Amino acid sequence: MKLGVFLVLYGQLSLEEALDTVAAKGVEAVEIGTGGYPGNKHCNPHELLADEAKQRAFKEAVESRGLIISALSCHGNPLHPQKDIAKAYHDDFMATIDLAAKLGVPVVNGFSGCPGDHEGAKYPNWPVAPWPNDYQEILDWQWNEKIIPYWKEVGKYAQDRGIKIGLELHGGFSVHSPGTMLRLREATCDAIGANLDPSHMWWQGIDPVQAVRILGKENAIHHFHAKDTTIDPINVNKHGVTDMQSYTMMLDRAWQFRTVGYGHDVKTWADIVSALRLVGYDYVVSIEHEDGLMSIDEGFTKAVQNLQPLLMKEPLGEMWWV
């Protein structure tokens, strides 16, 4: 396994400055944003695709510092019911696939997106209850008319170019759990898999170790994010896990994102890393910093310090004791 970082946390720095900063901390890989919600400060896929010299310089900037690119990430909503918004996200995602193929990056990360509730809708609709039955009708329409057709086409496009798609299981989007991930994968192709982030499992009441096992048995983990979550035992009884308050309302929220080790202890993270190895995932563990109680540098540094001793880097030998 390699320790990496989602580089958008240093969007205020140039690419070279950001790479120098994370390399100095001891990480071995970078996940680089190419559009969508996190932006494309370090990598505009349309610009790089139009200029092979820029592609070479971009790749050299990473490799000269002893790093690899674990994934290009374009987190948007390509299924947004407003067609102009959806098209912008879609175009960036497709350009990211093309750029990944050019650069030899094996994974493109993103969100599944979430459609509206009918063809003329203006905003996404994320059903979270099976009753009243209207929600089931909305969900069936979304999957049959929008989600499966879209990802069947995009999945084939990526597969034809040797690219895996890592969809982040994230509340507010149609693919948000191991079950919805496997449903989409079964309906499309094996190029579609998960960018698994434990933080989004915890607040949904899902054990990340079991999520790893469920998805890993199907070889459906293409990338992995390292981010923690803490659940407030008092506030969760007031607001529930679908708390709609702003992330800035940290004193009153039911849950919040934390850096690795500040929501769950090191043993829990060791169990997650062990589960990853158990199912054959031997790729990058990419730190994503979204801790409202720590600066970027402090949160990232602590995540590195907590994770470095846990990653298993040596190849498995024979069980000499068997």
C-alpha positions in Angstrom: 0.0 0.0 0.0 1.0 3.6 -0.5 0.0 6.6 1.5 -1.4 9.5 -0.6 -3.3 12.7 -0.3 -6.1 14.4 -2.2 -4.2 17.5 -3.3 -7.1 19.9 -3.4 -6.5 20.7 0.3 -3.5 22.8 -1.0 -5.4 24.5 -3.7 -4.1 27.9 -2.5 -0.6 26.8 -3.6 0.8 26.2 -7.1 1.1 22.6 -8.3 4.8 22.6 -7.7 4.5 24.1 -4.2 1.7 21.7 -3.2 3.7 18.7 -4.4 6.8 19.9 -2.5 4.7 20.3 0.6 3.1 16.8 0.6 6.3 15.1 -0.5 8.1 16.6 2.5 5.5 14.9 4.8 6.4 11.5 3.4 3.4 10.6 1.2 4.0 8.6 -2.0 1.0 9.4 -4.1 -1.3 12.3 -5.0 -4.9 12.4 -6.1 -5.4 15.5 -8.2 -8.7 17.4 -8.7 -9.7 18.1 -12.3 -13.1 19.8 -11.9 -16.5 19.5 -10.2 -17.0 20.8 -6.7 -13.3 20.7 -5.6 -12.2 22.6 -8.7 -9.3 22.1 -11.1 -6.7 24.5 -9.6 -3.8 22.0 -10.2 -5.1 20.3 -13.4 -7.4 21.6 -16.1 -8.0 18.5 -18.2 -9.1 20.5 -21.3 -5.9 22.5 -21.3 -3.7 19.6 -20.8 -5.4 17.5 -23.5 -4.8 20.3 -26.0 -1.0 20.5 -25.3 1.2 17.4 -25.1 4.1 19.5 -23.8 1.9 20.5 -20.8 1.0 16.9 -20.3 4.7 16.0 -20.1 5.5 18.8 -17.7 2.6 17.9 -15.5 3.7 14.3 -15.2 7.3 15.3 -14.7 6.3 17.7 -11.9 4.8 14.7 -10.0 7.3 12.0 -10.8 10.4 14.1 -10.2 9.4 14.4 -6.6 9.1 10.6 -6.2 5.3 10.6 -6.3 2.7 8.8 -8.4 -0.8 10.0 -9.4 -3.2 7.6 -7.8 -6.3 9.1 -9.4 -7.7 12.1 -11.2 -10.8 13.3 -9.4 -13.8 15.1 -10.9 -16.5 15.2 -8.3 -19.7 16.7 -9.8 -23.3 15.9 -10.6 -23.4 14.8 -14.2 -27.1 13.7 -13.7 -28.2 17.1 -12.5 -31.7 17.8 -13.8 -30.7 21.2 -15.2 -29.1 20.2 -18.5 -26.5 23.0 -18.7 -25.2 22.1 -15.2 -25.1 18.4 -16.0 -23.3 19.0 -19.3 -20.5 21.0 -17.6 -19.9 18.3 -15.1 -20.1 15.6 -17.8 -17.7 17.3 -20.1 -15.1 17.7 -17.4 -15.5 14.1 -16.3 -15.1 12.8 -19.9 -12.1 15.0 -20.4 -10.7 13.6 -17.2 -11.0 10.1 -18.5 -9.2 11.0 -21.7 -6.4 12.7 -19.7 -6.0 9.8 -17.4 -5.6 7.5 -20.4 -2.9 9.9 -21.8 -1.0 10.1 -18.5 -1.3 6.4 -17.6 -3.4 7.2 -14.5 -5.5 4.1 -13.8 -8.4 5.6 -11.8 -10.8 8.5 -12.3 -12.9 9.4 -9.2 -16.2 11.2 -9.0 -19.8 11.1 -7.7 -22.6 9.0 -9.2 -24.7 12.2 -9.4 -28.4 12.5 -8.4 -31.2 13.2 -10.9 -34.4 15.1 -10.2 -37.8 13.4 -9.7 -39.1 13.9 -13.3 -37.9 15.0 -16.7 -38.7 18.7 -16.1 -37.3 18.9 -12.6 -35.0 21.8 -11.6 -33.2 20.3 -8.6 -31.9 16.8 -7.6 -34.1 14.6 -5.4 -32.5 12.1 -3.0 -35.1 9.7 -1.7 -34.2 8.3 1.7 -37.4 6.5 2.8 -39.4 3.7 1.0 -42.8 5.2 2.1 -45.0 7.0 1.1 -44.8 5.0 -2.2 -44.1 8.2 -4.2 -40.5 7.9 -3.2 -40.2 4.3 -4.6 -41.7 5.5 -7.9 -39.1 8.4 -8.0 -36.3 6.0 -7.2 -37.3 3.5 -9.9 -37.6 6.3 -12.5 -34.2 7.7 -11.5 -32.4 4.3 -11.8 -34.1 3.0 -14.9 -34.2 6.2 -16.9 -31.2 8.2 -15.7 -28.6 6.5 -13.5 -28.1 3.1 -15.2 -28.2 4.4 -18.9 -25.8 7.2 -18.1 -23.2 5.1 -16.3 -23.6 2.2 -18.7 -22.4 4.5 -21.5 -19.7 6.3 -19.5 -18.5 3.0 -17.9 -18.0 1.5 -21.4 -16.1 4.6 -22.5 -13.7 4.3 -19.6 -13.4 0.5 -19.9 -12.4 0.8 -23.5 -9.6 3.2 -22.5 -8.4 1.0 -19.6 -9.6 3.4 -16.9 -11.4 2.4 -13.7 -14.1 4.8 -12.3 -14.1 5.2 -8.5 -17.5 6.6 -7.4 -17.4 8.0 -3.9 -20.2 6.6 -1.8 -21.6 9.9 -0.6 -24.9 11.0 0.9 -27.0 13.2 -1.4 -26.0 11.1 -4.4 -27.7 8.0 -5.9 -24.7 5.7 -5.1 -24.1 6.2 -1.4 -23.8 2.7 0.1 -22.2 -0.6 -0.7 -25.6 -1.9 -1.9 -26.2 1.0 -4.3 -22.7 0.7 -5.5 -23.1 -3.0 -6.3 -26.5 -2.4 -7.9 -24.9 0.1 -10.4 -21.9 -2.1 -11.0 -24.1 -5.1 -11.8 -26.2 -3.1 -14.2 -23.2 -1.5 -16.0 -19.6 -3.0 -16.0 -16.6 -3.8 -13.9 -15.0 -0.5 -14.7 -17.5 1.0 -12.3 -16.3 0.6 -8.7 -16.0 2.5 -5.4 -13.8 5.3 -4.1 -14.5 4.1 -0.6 -14.4 6.8 2.2 -15.0 5.4 5.7 -16.2 8.9 6.9 -19.4 8.6 4.8 -20.0 5.1 6.0 -19.9 6.0 9.7 -22.5 8.7 9.6 -24.8 6.4 7.7 -24.5 3.7 10.3 -22.3 1.4 8.1 -19.3 -0.3 9.6 -16.4 0.6 7.1 -14.7 -2.8 7.8 -17.8 -4.6 6.6 -18.1 -2.2 3.7 -14.6 -3.1 2.7 -15.4 -6.8 2.9 -18.7 -6.5 1.0 -17.2 -4.5 -1.9 -13.8 -6.2 -1.8 -15.4 -9.6 -2.4 -16.6 -8.2 -5.7 -13.3 -6.5 -6.6 -15.2 -3.3 -6.5 -12.8 -1.0 -4.6 -10.9 1.1 -7.1 -9.6 3.8 -4.7 -9.7 4.6 -1.0 -10.1 7.8 0.9 -8.8 8.2 4.5 -11.1 10.6 6.5 -12.7 10.2 9.9 -16.1 11.1 11.4 -17.2 11.7 14.9 -20.8 11.3 15.9 -22.1 13.5 18.8 -24.0 11.2 21.2 -26.3 14.1 22.3 -26.8 16.0 19.1 -27.6 12.9 17.0 -30.7 12.3 19.2 -31.9 15.8 18.3 -31.0 15.9 14.6 -30.5 12.3 13.4 -27.8 11.2 11.0 -29.4 13.1 8.1 -28.6 16.4 9.9 -29.1 19.3 7.5 -27.3 21.9 9.4 -24.2 23.5 7.9 -20.9 21.8 8.6 -19.9 25.1 10.2 -22.4 24.4 13.1 -20.0 22.1 14.8 -21.3 22.6 18.3 -24.8 21.5 17.4 -24.3 19.1 14.5 -25.0 15.4 14.9 -21.8 14.4 13.3 -18.8 16.0 11.7 -15.7 15.1 9.7 -12.4 14.7 11.5 -8.9 13.9 10.6 -7.8 10.3 10.9 -7.6 9.2 14.5 -9.8 11.9 15.9 -13.1 10.2 15.3 -12.0 6.6 15.7 -9.0 5.1 17.4 -5.9 3.7 15.8 -7.1 0.1 16.3 -10.2 0.8 14.3 -8.1 2.2 11.5 -5.8 -0.8 11.7 -8.8 -3.0 11.3 -9.8 -1.1 8.1 -6.3 -1.4 6.7 -6.2 -5.1 7.5 -9.6 -5.6 5.8 -8.3 -3.8 2.7 -5.4 -6.2 2.5 -7.7 -9.2 3.3 -9.8 -8.4 0.2 -6.7 -7.8 -2.0 -6.7 -4.0 -2.1 -3.0 -3.0 -2.3 -3.2 0.4 -3.8 -3.3 3.9 -2.4 -4.9 5.2 0.9 -5.5 8.8 0.0 -5.9 11.3 2.9 -8.8 13.8 2.5 -8.7 16.6 4.9 -12.0 18.2 5.9 -11.6 18.7 9.7 -13.2 22.0 10.8 -11.2 21.9 14.1 -7.7 21.8 12.6 -5.7 23.8 10.1 -4.9 22.2 6.8 -1.3 21.6 7.7 -2.0 20.3 11.2 -4.9 18.0 10.1 -2.9 16.6 7.2 0.2 16.1 9.3 -1.7 14.2 12.0 -3.4 12.0 9.5 0.0 11.1 8.0 1.5 10.4 11.4 -1.5 8.2 12.4 -1.6 6.2 9.1 2.0 5.6 8.3 2.6 3.0 11.0 -0.6 1.1 10.0 0.0 0.6 6.2 1.3 -2.7 5.1 4.0 -2.3 2.5 5.9 -5.5 2.2 4.5 -8.2 -0.1 3.0 -11.2 1.6 5.3 -14.2 2.1 4.4 -17.8 2.6 2.7 -18.8 5.9 5.9 -20.5 7.2 4.0 -21.6 10.4 1.3 -23.6 8.4 
